[in-house]
Amino acid sequence: MKKLIFLIVVSASLFLSCSKDDESASKDNESSQSCRATNISMKINGELKTFTTGGRGIDIIWGTGQYDLSLLFYGSTQGTLRLEMIYKETGNNVIDLLKLSNFDEAHTGTYELVNDDFESNVLVNRSECFYATFAGKINANGEELIITEGVISYEYDEPFGE
């Protein structure tokens, strides 16, 4: 019986140490990524759309100890792109909101890109910069739009305070 209890305790400690190592490795990988030059773009049905930086902020999410990151971008000819997610969170499909508005003459509404057909990967989300890739499909005014090669690479002029 003592051997069984010892085996359970050893197994549990090994399992817990592995999950902490995995989490630590993910954090190390994110922190080792260097900031990339600012570039915000995507292809919508094969047509390249580019954006410039418009604003950024972090707000406290009351009662959670977490912060919400907000980024705003302006289209090179028209439109806006707005992102919201947990500050410093990285990984697949962690973007909470990505809204595209007024991006061409035929699409003057606001369209939420995050849906069941949306994939994203946030690789860097820290005080100096943000980097993510995304792709997916949306329905805009009854028309299916295919988003490919989406990139948000934003090196901040001034880092956020910690």
Summary of the structure (lengths in Angstrom):
residues: 162
radius of gyration: 19.9
end to end distance: 50.6
largest distance: 74.7
contacts: 432
relative contact order: 0.17
helix: 19%
strand: 51%
